Amino acid sequence: MTGAAQRAGFWGVLAQRDFRLLWTGDAVSGIGNGVTTVVLPLIALRELEASNFQIGVLASAVWLPWLIVGLPAGAWIDRLRRRPIMMIANAACAVLFASVAIAGLMGAVTYSHLLLVALLTGTATVFFQAAYHAYLPTVLAETDLVEGNSKIQGAEAATRVIGPSFGGLLVATVGLAAGLLVDAFTFVFCFVCICLIRAQETVDRGLGAREPLRRQIALGLRFVAVDPYLRPIVVYGTLLNFGLAGYTTIQIVFLEKTVGVGEFGLGLLLAIAGVGGIVGSMIARPLGRRFGTARSVLICQLVTGPFVLLAPLTTYGAGLLWFCAGGMVMIAGVVSCNVVLGSFRQSYCPPDRLGRVVATSMFLLHSTIPLGALLAGFLGDLVGLRGTMWIMAGLIAPCGLVLLLSPLRGVRDLPSRPAISLR
């Protein structure tokens, strides 16, 4: 069936059974992750009286595995079937989050336990994300990738709205441990959905599958470093993620300690800001058609990035609107760009190299996240929470200039095939 035929009908690519299962499972586990973004730091903050720096360490631990296993993960994924990797990762996360929930119900949770779970679930996420993005072209035709990524980003944006507000409600009604138990069940649900997918993969992905692991990693790095489009996109992403990591690490502590927002209000504010992600996923395709994919990325980042500077102005009462507006517009721009750039990477890279290119890109993109989270925790103790919010917002706002100085400035649309070979 052609991509055009598959897009027919109101539901678009969601009419395809395999994509619907993949999308549904990821969306439900995304709700659980949204719950965890509220619950995990609150457990450390309230139950264990963690400092701002300890909160930063906990946040960085989730992303640290990208620096350790990010590169070899891509090479392994190019050698193996991706669906079983995603299933194992989901099962591991379910067990790990359930262990914290049980410890919390027994009153036996410790900071070391939280740190270990953050590291191990972060490792599982490395493999899941690299496999997930490389597996999508197996489920969808190339002509459907933009629509598929748009729906995935839209679901992720929606879960950022539903998850935190649901997490705040859970904390207010049944306690902290129940929130992580919900997250564990969402990973079980995702595991079942992926089990039911029928799309078949091949194990032998070309000569690259028989190359030494070190050479495969080197080829992925060289491809990203030399390519005139991937290189600036990755540089932009690493800088943006550095600022975003610090911003998201400190925002919950800032809203609770400095602004004085309660549990449910905290979840509601994060949900309102997250609405921007839904908007971003909806406008990505129309902007790409109207202005071109390259130009739409530039427009989104240059226009929306500076709005994050409104967030540090947040005060209790009417001043909460600053946080909502700044976060909403900034997130809309980031998600819109993610839709376009994610689809670009999947169609741009050769299928038998996609796993390592995705993992290499993600390794570089995520490399600054632990540093941003640690810096935010350190600055929170040094200059205060509001001062840290100003610093992180100041780092996020100008990131779009990197793309403006790249080849994206001179083209209307991003290319569909690379000008260089991995070999």
C-alpha positions in Angstrom: 0.0 0.0 0.0 1.3 3.4 -0.9 1.9 6.2 1.6 -0.9 8.3 0.1 -3.3 5.4 0.4 -2.3 4.8 4.0 -2.9 8.4 4.9 -6.4 8.3 3.5 -9.2 8.8 6.0 -9.7 10.9 9.1 -7.2 9.1 11.3 -4.3 9.2 8.8 -1.4 6.9 9.8 -3.3 5.9 13.0 -5.5 3.8 10.8 -2.5 1.5 10.4 -2.6 -1.2 13.1 1.1 -1.5 13.8 1.7 2.2 14.0 -1.4 2.6 16.2 0.0 0.0 18.7 3.4 1.7 18.7 1.9 5.1 19.1 -0.6 4.1 21.8 2.0 2.2 23.9 4.5 5.1 23.8 1.7 7.6 24.6 0.5 5.7 27.7 4.1 5.2 29.0 4.6 9.0 28.3 1.8 9.8 30.7 3.6 7.7 33.4 6.8 9.5 32.7 4.9 12.8 33.1 3.8 11.6 36.5 7.4 10.7 37.4 8.7 14.1 36.5 6.6 15.5 39.4 6.7 12.6 41.8 10.4 11.6 41.8 11.9 15.0 42.7 9.1 15.5 45.3 10.0 12.2 47.0 13.6 13.4 47.2 12.5 16.9 48.3 9.9 15.9 50.9 10.6 12.4 52.1 14.4 12.7 52.1 14.9 16.5 52.4 17.3 16.6 49.5 19.2 19.7 48.7 19.0 21.6 45.4 22.3 20.0 44.3 21.0 16.5 45.2 17.9 17.2 43.1 20.3 18.2 40.2 22.3 15.0 40.7 19.1 12.9 40.6 18.0 14.6 37.4 21.4 14.2 35.7 21.5 10.5 36.6 18.6 9.8 34.2 20.7 11.2 31.3 24.2 10.1 32.3 23.8 6.7 30.6 23.7 8.5 27.2 27.4 9.4 27.8 28.3 5.8 28.8 26.4 3.5 26.4 24.9 6.0 23.9 27.4 5.2 21.1 27.7 1.4 21.4 23.9 1.2 21.8 23.5 2.5 18.2 25.9 -0.1 16.8 24.2 -2.9 18.7 20.8 -1.8 17.5 22.0 -2.0 13.9 23.0 -5.6 14.5 19.8 -6.7 16.3 16.0 -6.6 15.9 14.8 -3.4 17.4 11.4 -4.5 18.7 12.8 -7.0 21.3 15.1 -4.3 22.5 12.1 -1.9 23.1 10.2 -4.7 24.9 13.2 -5.5 27.3 13.6 -1.8 28.0 10.0 -1.4 29.0 10.0 -4.4 31.2 13.1 -3.2 33.0 11.6 0.3 33.7 8.4 -1.3 35.0 10.3 -3.4 37.5 12.5 -0.5 38.6 9.8 2.0 39.2 7.7 -0.6 41.0 10.6 -1.2 43.4 10.6 2.5 44.4 6.8 2.5 44.8 7.0 -0.6 47.1 9.9 0.9 49.1 7.9 4.1 49.4 4.8 2.3 50.7 7.0 0.5 53.3 8.7 3.7 54.3 12.1 2.3 53.3 13.0 4.5 50.2 16.5 6.1 50.3 18.3 8.6 48.1 20.7 5.9 46.9 17.7 3.8 45.8 16.3 6.7 43.8 19.7 7.4 42.3 20.2 3.8 41.2 16.7 3.6 39.7 17.4 6.9 37.8 20.6 5.5 36.4 19.1 2.1 35.3 15.9 3.5 33.9 18.1 6.0 32.0 20.1 3.2 30.6 16.9 1.4 29.5 15.7 4.6 27.9 18.9 4.9 25.8 18.2 1.6 24.2 14.5 2.2 23.8 14.8 5.6 22.2 17.6 4.6 19.8 15.6 1.5 18.8 12.3 3.3 18.7 13.4 6.0 16.2 15.3 3.5 14.1 12.3 1.1 14.1 9.7 3.7 12.9 10.6 3.3 9.2 9.9 -0.4 9.5 6.3 0.4 10.6 5.7 3.4 8.2 6.5 4.1 4.6 9.0 7.0 4.0 6.2 9.3 2.7 4.4 8.8 6.1 7.3 9.6 8.4 6.5 13.3 8.8 2.9 12.6 9.7 3.9 9.7 11.9 6.5 11.9 13.8 4.0 14.7 14.0 1.5 12.3 15.7 4.2 11.0 18.0 5.3 14.5 19.0 1.7 15.5 19.5 1.2 12.5 21.8 4.3 13.3 23.7 3.2 16.9 24.1 -0.2 15.8 25.3 1.3 13.5 27.8 3.4 16.4 29.1 0.0 18.1 29.8 -1.8 15.1 31.2 1.1 13.4 33.1 2.2 16.3 35.4 -1.4 17.3 36.3 -2.3 13.7 36.9 0.9 13.3 39.0 -0.1 16.4 41.1 -3.5 15.0 41.6 -2.1 11.6 42.7 0.3 13.2 45.2 -2.5 15.3 46.6 -5.0 12.3 47.0 -3.1 9.0 47.4 0.5 9.9 48.1 3.9 9.9 46.3 4.5 6.1 46.0 1.2 5.6 44.1 2.5 7.9 41.3 5.5 5.7 40.6 3.3 2.6 40.7 1.2 4.1 38.0 4.3 4.7 35.9 5.3 1.0 36.3 1.9 -0.1 35.0 2.2 2.2 31.9 5.5 0.5 30.9 3.8 -2.9 31.2 1.0 -1.5 28.9 3.7 -0.3 26.4 5.4 -3.7 26.5 2.1 -5.5 25.6 1.4 -3.1 22.7 4.9 -3.6 21.2 4.4 -7.4 21.6 1.4 -7.2 19.3 3.1 -5.4 16.4 3.3 -7.6 13.3 5.9 -5.6 11.2 8.9 -7.8 10.4 12.5 -6.8 10.6 15.6 -8.4 9.1 18.6 -9.2 11.3 21.3 -8.8 8.7 21.5 -5.1 8.0 24.4 -5.2 5.5 28.1 -5.4 5.7 28.0 -2.9 8.6 26.6 -5.7 10.8 29.8 -7.6 10.4 32.2 -4.7 11.1 34.0 -4.3 14.4 32.0 -2.4 17.0 34.7 0.4 17.2 34.5 0.9 13.5 30.8 1.1 13.5 30.8 3.8 16.2 33.5 5.7 14.4 31.4 5.7 11.2 28.4 7.1 13.0 30.4 9.8 14.6 32.1 10.8 11.3 28.8 10.9 9.4 27.3 13.3 11.9 30.5 15.4 12.3 31.0 15.8 8.5 27.5 16.2 7.3 26.7 19.9 6.6 23.1 19.6 7.9 23.4 17.1 10.8 26.4 18.9 12.4 24.7 22.3 13.0 21.5 20.6 14.0 23.3 18.5 16.7 25.3 21.6 17.9 22.0 23.5 18.2 20.4 20.6 20.1 23.3 20.1 22.5 23.2 23.8 23.5 19.4 23.8 23.8 19.3 20.6 25.9 22.0 22.1 28.2 19.7 25.0 29.0 16.5 23.0 29.0 18.0 20.4 31.4 18.8 23.1 33.9 15.4 24.8 33.4 13.4 21.7 33.9 15.5 20.5 36.8 15.0 23.6 38.8 11.4 24.6 37.8 9.6 22.3 40.2 11.7 23.4 43.2 11.4 27.0 42.1 7.6 26.8 41.8 7.2 25.1 45.2 9.8 26.9 47.3 10.1 30.4 45.8 6.6 30.9 44.3 4.7 28.8 46.8 2.7 26.6 44.5 1.1 23.4 46.0 1.0 19.9 44.5 -2.0 20.1 42.3 -1.2 23.7 41.2 2.3 22.5 40.4 1.0 19.8 38.1 -1.5 22.2 36.5 1.1 24.8 35.7 3.4 22.2 34.1 0.4 20.9 32.1 -0.6 24.4 30.9 2.9 25.1 29.7 2.9 21.7 28.1 0.0 22.7 25.9 2.6 24.4 23.8 3.8 21.0 22.8 0.4 20.0 21.4 0.3 23.3 19.4 3.9 22.7 18.1 3.1 19.3 16.9 0.0 20.6 15.1 1.7 23.5 13.3 4.9 21.6 12.2 3.4 20.2 9.0 1.5 23.3 7.9 4.5 25.5 8.5 6.7 23.0 6.6 4.3 23.1 3.6 3.9 26.8 3.6 7.5 28.0 4.2 9.6 24.8 3.6 11.0 22.5 6.2 14.3 24.3 6.7 12.7 27.7 6.9 10.0 26.6 9.3 12.7 25.3 11.7 14.4 28.7 11.6 11.2 30.6 12.1 10.1 28.5 15.0 13.3 28.8 17.0 14.0 32.5 16.3 10.5 33.5 17.2 9.6 31.3 20.1 13.0 30.9 21.9 13.1 34.3 23.6 9.7 33.8 25.2 11.3 31.5 27.9 12.7 34.8 29.4 9.2 35.4 30.8 9.3 32.3 33.1 11.7 33.8 35.8 9.3 36.7 36.3 6.8 34.2 37.8 5.1 35.2 41.1 2.1 33.8 43.0 -1.3 34.8 41.8 -1.6 36.6 38.4 2.2 36.4 38.0 1.8 32.6 37.3 0.8 33.6 33.8 4.4 34.5 33.1 5.4 30.9 33.7 2.6 29.6 31.5 3.1 31.9 28.6 6.9 31.6 28.6 6.9 27.8 28.8 4.0 27.3 26.4 5.5 29.3 23.5 9.0 28.0 24.1 7.8 24.3 24.1 5.7 24.9 21.0 8.8 26.0 19.1 10.9 23.1 20.4 8.3 20.4 19.6 7.6 21.8 16.1 11.3 21.6 15.3 11.6 18.1 16.7 8.8 16.9 14.4 10.6 18.3 11.3 14.1 17.3 12.3 13.2 13.8 13.5 11.5 13.0 10.2 14.5 14.5 8.3 16.9 12.3 10.1 14.9 9.1 9.5 14.5 9.7 5.8 18.0 11.2 5.3 20.1 8.4 6.7 20.6 5.0 5.0 18.4 2.3 6.7 21.3 0.0 7.6 23.1 2.9 9.3 20.1 4.5 10.9 20.5 2.9 14.4 24.1 4.2 14.9 23.4 7.6 13.4 20.3 8.0 15.6 22.3 6.9 18.7 25.3 9.1 17.8 23.0 12.1 17.4 21.2 11.3 20.6 24.6 10.7 22.4 25.7 14.2 21.4 22.3 15.8 22.0 22.0 14.2 25.5 25.7 14.7 26.5 25.0 18.2 27.9 21.8 17.3 29.8 23.6 15.8 32.9 25.8 18.9 33.0 22.9 21.3 32.7 21.0 19.5 35.5 24.1 19.5 37.8 24.8 23.1 37.0 21.2 24.1 37.9 21.4 22.2 41.2 24.7 23.9 42.0 23.5 27.4 41.1 20.3 26.8 43.0 22.3 26.6 46.2 24.8 29.4 45.1 22.6 32.2 43.6 19.1 31.1 44.5 16.3 29.5 42.5 15.1 32.6 40.7 18.6 33.6 39.7 19.1 30.1 38.4 15.9 30.3 36.3 17.2 33.6 34.8 20.5 31.9 33.9 18.9 28.9 32.3 16.4 30.9 30.4 19.2 33.1 29.1 21.0 30.1 27.8 17.9 28.8 26.0 16.7 32.0 24.3 19.5 32.5 21.7 20.0 28.8 20.6 18.2 29.4 17.3 21.1 31.6 16.1 23.2 28.4 15.6 20.7 27.3 12.9 20.6 30.7 11.4 24.4 30.5 10.8 24.1 27.0 9.2 23.3 25.9 5.6 19.6 25.8 6.6 19.6 29.6 6.1 20.2 29.2 2.3 17.6 26.4 1.5 13.8 26.2 1.5 13.6 22.5 2.4 15.9 20.0 4.1 17.4 17.5 1.7 16.1 13.9 1.5 19.5 12.2 0.8 23.0 12.8 2.2 25.7 14.2 0.0 28.4 11.9 1.6 28.7 8.2 2.4 29.4 6.7 5.7 32.3 4.7 4.2 
